[in-house]
């Protein structure tokens, strides 16, 4: 079974899109290739620092971006983030609230 983006506009049977919409997310370690892909798909990236002076990226997503939890959970929360242009990000969450960008899956060619 493949994980395909739901048809737009996405509205899960258990709630409204607003509950699942994501406007920004904090990520550790975004490489230059991933940065270029995110910017090309309408994201804005800012370098930030936490209280312990560790650098992280704050990614601002375009309107219409939403996330869906991947189950089952093992040790960390895992999500797929869907951008309106069809790009899918795989994210692994940490207990401190900052996530790792696990992979970027480009939109399927029609």
C-alpha positions as CSV (number, residue, x, y, z in Angstrom):
1,X,0.0,0.0,0.0
2,X,1.5,3.4,-1.0
3,X,1.1,6.6,0.9
4,X,-0.4,9.0,-1.6
5,X,-1.4,12.6,-0.8
6,X,-5.1,12.9,-0.3
7,X,-7.1,14.8,-2.9
8,X,-7.3,18.6,-2.5
9,X,-9.0,20.1,-0.6
10,X,-8.1,17.6,2.2
11,X,-10.8,17.2,4.8
12,X,-10.4,14.1,7.0
13,X,-13.7,12.4,8.1
14,X,-12.9,13.2,11.8
15,X,-12.4,16.9,11.6
16,X,-11.6,20.1,9.6
17,X,-8.4,21.0,7.8
18,X,-7.6,23.7,10.3
19,X,-6.9,21.1,13.0
20,X,-4.3,19.5,10.8
21,X,-2.9,22.6,9.1
22,X,0.7,23.5,9.8
23,X,2.2,27.0,9.3
24,X,5.7,26.4,10.6
25,X,7.9,23.7,12.1
26,X,11.3,23.6,13.7
27,X,13.9,21.2,12.3
28,X,17.5,20.3,13.1
29,X,20.0,20.0,10.3
30,X,18.5,20.9,6.9
31,X,21.2,20.4,4.2
32,X,21.7,22.8,1.3
33,X,19.9,20.4,-1.1
34,X,16.9,20.2,1.1
35,X,16.9,23.9,1.7
36,X,16.8,24.6,-2.1
37,X,13.9,22.2,-2.6
38,X,11.9,23.7,0.2
39,X,12.5,27.2,-1.0
40,X,11.5,26.2,-4.6
41,X,8.2,24.9,-3.2
42,X,7.2,28.1,-1.4
43,X,8.8,27.7,2.0
44,X,10.7,30.3,3.9
45,X,13.6,29.2,6.2
46,X,15.1,31.0,9.2
47,X,18.1,30.0,11.3
48,X,17.2,30.2,15.0
49,X,18.9,29.4,18.3
50,X,17.4,27.7,21.4
51,X,18.1,28.6,25.0
52,X,21.2,26.4,25.0
53,X,22.5,28.2,21.8
54,X,21.9,25.3,19.5
55,X,21.1,26.3,15.9
56,X,18.0,25.0,14.2
57,X,15.9,25.9,11.2
58,X,12.4,27.3,11.5
59,X,10.5,26.5,8.3
60,X,7.5,28.6,7.3
61,X,5.2,26.6,5.1
62,X,2.8,28.0,2.4
63,X,-1.0,28.1,3.1
64,X,-2.6,24.7,2.6
65,X,0.2,22.7,4.2
66,X,-0.9,20.0,6.6
67,X,0.5,17.1,8.5
68,X,-0.6,13.5,9.2
69,X,0.7,11.2,11.9
70,X,2.3,8.0,10.8
71,X,1.3,5.0,12.9
72,X,2.3,2.9,14.7
73,X,4.6,5.0,16.9
74,X,7.8,3.3,17.9
75,X,9.8,5.7,20.1
76,X,9.2,9.1,18.5
77,X,6.3,10.8,16.9
78,X,6.5,10.5,13.1
79,X,4.6,12.6,10.6
80,X,4.2,13.2,6.9
81,X,3.9,16.9,6.0
82,X,2.1,17.6,2.7
83,X,2.8,20.9,0.8
84,X,0.1,22.2,-1.6
85,X,2.5,21.6,-4.6
86,X,2.5,17.9,-3.9
87,X,5.9,17.7,-2.1
88,X,5.9,15.3,1.0
89,X,8.2,15.6,3.9
90,X,8.9,12.8,6.4
91,X,9.5,14.1,9.9
92,X,10.6,12.4,13.1
93,X,9.7,14.4,16.3
94,X,11.8,14.6,19.4
95,X,10.7,15.0,23.0
96,X,12.1,18.6,23.1
97,X,9.7,19.7,20.3
98,X,12.2,20.0,17.5
99,X,12.1,17.5,14.7
100,X,14.5,15.9,12.2
101,X,13.7,16.1,8.5
102,X,14.0,12.4,7.6
103,X,13.3,12.6,3.9
104,X,11.8,14.7,1.1
105,X,9.5,12.8,-1.4
106,X,9.0,14.7,-4.6
107,X,5.5,14.9,-6.2
108,X,4.6,11.9,-8.4
109,X,4.9,12.5,-12.1
110,X,1.6,12.3,-13.9
